[in-house]
Amino acid sequence: MGPALVPVIIKSDRLLKRFPRAGEIVRMEGKPGLFVVMNVDKEARVADLMHKGGRHEVEKNVPFGSIRTVARSVSKAIEEFLAS
């Protein structure tokens, strides 16, 4: 049996979901509510998150594996709702 070529397609937004961006609205595994990414340390693979809403609690050094992105359309709708 010889080697086989298998095409692999990586969606461009898939890489962005690995690393949260500052200002992005995300969810955190095990915690209710939404959070805003304040700082990102790509080398340590952690981010600081501030709770979005009435509380201004900051969660420090949250591993990327615990951060779940929120779709841009949903994030934009949340921003518009909170601004009104």
C-alpha positions in Angstrom: 0.0 0.0 0.0 1.4 3.4 -1.0 1.0 6.8 0.6 -2.2 8.6 0.1 -2.9 12.3 -0.3 -5.7 13.6 1.8 -6.9 17.2 1.3 -7.4 19.2 4.6 -9.4 22.4 4.7 -9.0 24.6 7.7 -11.6 27.3 8.1 -10.0 30.7 8.6 -12.2 31.5 11.7 -11.2 28.2 13.3 -7.8 29.5 14.1 -9.2 32.7 15.6 -11.3 30.7 18.0 -8.2 29.2 19.6 -7.0 32.6 20.8 -9.5 35.0 22.2 -9.0 38.6 21.3 -9.2 41.6 23.7 -12.7 43.1 23.7 -14.3 39.9 22.5 -17.4 38.6 24.4 -17.0 35.0 25.5 -18.4 32.5 27.9 -16.4 30.6 30.6 -16.8 27.0 31.3 -18.3 26.5 34.8 -19.4 30.1 35.3 -22.7 31.6 34.3 -23.0 34.8 32.2 -20.9 36.5 29.6 -17.4 37.9 29.9 -15.2 40.4 28.1 -11.6 39.5 27.3 -9.4 42.1 28.9 -5.9 40.7 28.4 -4.5 37.7 26.4 -1.2 35.9 27.1 -0.7 33.7 24.0 2.5 32.1 25.4 0.9 31.0 28.7 -2.4 30.4 26.8 -4.4 32.3 29.4 -6.7 35.4 29.4 -8.1 37.8 31.9 -11.9 38.0 31.7 -14.2 40.7 33.2 -17.8 39.7 33.9 -20.2 41.5 31.6 -23.1 43.1 33.3 -23.6 44.6 36.7 -20.6 43.0 38.4 -17.1 44.1 37.4 -15.3 41.0 38.7 -12.2 40.0 36.9 -11.2 36.3 36.4 -7.4 36.2 36.1 -5.4 33.6 34.1 -8.3 31.7 32.6 -7.0 28.8 30.4 -8.0 29.1 26.7 -9.5 25.6 27.1 -12.1 27.0 29.5 -13.1 29.9 27.2 -16.0 29.5 24.7 -16.4 32.0 22.0 -19.8 33.6 21.3 -20.8 34.0 17.6 -20.2 37.5 16.2 -23.9 38.0 15.3 -24.9 37.1 18.9 -22.2 39.2 20.3 -23.2 42.2 18.3 -26.9 41.7 19.3 -25.9 41.6 22.9 -23.8 44.8 22.6 -26.8 46.6 20.9 -29.2 45.4 23.6 -26.9 46.5 26.4 -26.3 49.9 24.8 -30.0 50.6 24.5 
